[in-house]
Amino acid sequence: MAQADRQFAEARRYMVLTQLRPNKVIDEQVIAAMAEVPREQFVPKAYRGVAYMDEDVAVAPGRFLMEPMILGRLLQEAEIAPSDTALVVGSATGYDVAVLSRLASTVIGLEADPALVAQAGQVLEQLGNVNAVMVEGPLAAGLPKQGPFNVILLAGAVPEIPPALLDQLAEGGRLIGVVRAAESPIGQAVIVRRTAGVLAERVLFDAGTPVLPGFEQPAGFVF
């Protein structure tokens, strides 16, 4: 193993020990997935040195990798089963897709930027993620033709969860993400479950996750 690879492997171990376990991430499957995926491969080369920092890492205009602790807690709350089909909305360079691919049966990453779709697809292929695929399309619309999904992960904050995404939840499905107004410095991580056809939302914790473009609320009338 090259020295750089050893350093990144140690950074992943340190991420688990100092960011995940002390912050209520105790699901061993989630921890194992995040300890395995080389996060540095999903950020621009110039920023690989900060890939494992305990904060969001920008990877493209309006796109970022969520803070590891936030992602870990969201995935833990979703209670992902090996048979689940998952959708990642705003998948950017594909890191969340790669992590989920180690937990679920099939994972689709939805991204509006075609360049990021191509980039993420290449990295996922190089890492051998055979159960993951990237798709280009508008984020708020989801992928109704490929649904319904057992798990939907919003890879960033949204001002409100679009009904179109909720409609794509399978019976027993879970949507996880952060709801945050653009003008607010902090949002709330939530989980929405579909049980017997009824949607129920529960607030999990506060999160300062950046807002994803493409979910802007229309401006109201001004008199």
N, C-alpha and C positions, 0 to 999 in steps of 0.2 A: 504493500500500500504506500502510495506517495505521501510525502510529508503533508501536503495540502489536504489530502483526503483524510489523513489521521487527525489533522486539526479540526476539520469539519465534523468528523465523527465524535470528537471530544466535545465540540460545541453542541451537538445534538444531545449528548448525554447530559451536559450541563443544563440545557434547556429543560429537559425532563426533571432534573433534580431541583432546579431553582425557580422554574416558572410554572410547570404543570402540577407536580405533586404538592407544593405548598399552597396552591390556589384551587383546591377542591377537585382537581382532576385525578380520579382514583380508578377509573375504568382501565384495566390492564390492556384491553384490546386497543383502546384509543391511544394509550401511552405507547404501546408497541408500534402502532402504525406511524405515529409522529416521530418516534425514535428511529424508524427505518427509512423514511422518505428524505432524500437529500435536499433540504429546503434551498440550499445555495444554488442548485441547478435551475431554480425557477425565478431567479432575480438577475438583472443585468450584471455582467462580470465586474463592472466597476463597484457594485454594491454588495458583492458576495461577503465581504468582511463584516457586514452588519446584518446578514441574513437571519441570524439567530437572536437578535436583540428582542427584548420584551416590549415591542411596540410594532405598529403597522409599518410595513416596508413598501415604499412606492416602487412599482415595476413598470408603469406606463402612465400617461396622463389619465387621471381619474381611476386608475387601477392600482391595487396594492395587495399584499398578503396580509391577512388579518393577524393581529397580535396572537402568538401561539396559545396563550392562556385562554383567550376568548374563543378561538377555534376549538380547542380541546374541550372546554366546558359545553359548548353548543353540541358537539358531536356526542358527548357523553349523555346529555339530556335526551338526544334523539333515540338512544337505545337501538342502535343499528344492528339488524340481524344479517347473517351471511346470505340469506335469500333475497334481501331487499334490492330494489331498483331505485337509484338515487339520481337527482338532478341538482347540479350546482349552477346557480344563476349569477352571472358576472364572474366567470371562472378565471379570467385574466390569463396568466401564464400556466395555469393548470395545477398548482400546488395542492389546493383543496381537493381536486379531482383525484390526484395521486394518493392522498391520504385516505379518502373515502373508498378508493378501489381496493384497499386492504381490509375493508370492513364489510362492504356490500358485494352483491353479485354482479351488478352492472351499474356503471356510473356514466352519466352524460354531462359534459361541461358546456354550458350555453354562454357564448360571448359575442358581443356585437362588433368587436373589432376584428376584421378578417386577418390582419397581421398577427394578432395575438392567438387567434385560432390555429393558424399554421405553426407558430412557434411552440405553443403548448402541445399540439399534436406530435411534433417532432421529439420533444423532450419525453413525453409519455411513452412514445415508441422506443426510444433509446433505453428507457428504464424498464421496459418489458411489461408495461401496464396493459395487458391484452383485454381486460374487461372494462376499459375506459375509452371514451371517444369524445371528441370536441365537435361542436356544432355552432355555426354562425346564425345569429338572429337577434331580434329585439328582446331585451332582457325582460321587460314587464309582461310580455306576452307568453313567456314560458315556451313549452313544447307540447301543445295539446295532442298532437298526433302520436307522440311517443309515450304519452302518459296512459293511465295515471301512475304516479310515483309513490313509493312507500316513504321516501325521504326527499325533502326539498331543502337545500341549504342556500341561503342568501349570503353571498360572499362579500358583504358590505351592508351598510345601513341604508334603509329606505324610509321616506316620510310616512308611508303607510303600505301595508301589504296589498298588492293588486288582487282583486277578486279572481282574475284569470289564473293566477298561480294557485290560489286556494281551491279553485275548481279542479285542479290537476292532482290533488291529493287523493290517493286511494283510500278505501275504507281501512281505518286503523293507521293511516299515514300521518307523518309528522313534518311540519315546516318549522325550521329554526332559522333565526336571524335577529337582526337588531333594528328596531324602529326608532328613528331619530329625525326630528325636524332639522332642515338645513341650517337654520339659525341657532339651533341649540348646541351647546358644547358637549352634551352627553345624551345618550339614548338608553333604551332598555332592551336587553336581550329577551326574546320571547320564544315560546314554543306553541304552535297551533296544532291540535290533534283533531282528526275526524273520527268520531265514534258514533256508530249507528246513524251515519249521515249528518250528524250535528258537529259543527266546528266549535272548539273551545280553546281560548287563548289563555296562557299563563305567563306572567312576567317572571323572569329568572333572576336577573341581576342587572346592574347598571353597566354600560359599556360606551366608551368614547370612540367607537368605530367610525371611520370616515364614511360619508354618504356616497352611494353608487350613482353615477350619472344615468339618466334614462328613466328615472322614477319621479321626476319633478311634478309636484302638484300644480294644476293650472291656477293662474292668478285669478282672484275674484274680481268682480266688477268694482270699480271705484266711482263713486258719485260725487 
